[in-house]
Amino acid sequence: MALTKEDLLALSTMLDEKLEPIHNEINDVKAEVKGMKTEIAGIQTEIKGMKQRITAIELRIENELVRDISFIAENVIPAAKKYEREAEKIESMQADIDVMKGVLKEHSKILQNIS
């Protein structure tokens, strides 16, 4: 049994009607994918910018902050050690001054009694 031209046209029309929702869904999916590609491109641009900022921060840490911290450590640590040594000397001198004050008071009393 051979199909006539009208049968084939009817089949084509039926297939078009059945496939139309699928074509519509495919077009919707394509539109969504296109939108996602645009969003992804925007995200990639943001990531590139963040990578550049991170690189700049890393370079600053490496070139400036590490150098500054080393400089501070080189100067503060010796100063702190010197302060510790001098603090002991100051305490010793204060004790000596306290003794000398006591002796002066005693001598002053003695001299007042003599006069």
Secondary structure, DSSP 8 states (H G I E B T S, - for coil): ----HHHHHHHHHHHHHHHHHHHHHHHHHHHHHHHHHHHHHHHHHHHHHHHHHHHHHHHHIIIIIHHHHHHHHHHHHHHHHHHHHHHHHHHHHHHHHHHHHHHHHHHHHHHHHH-
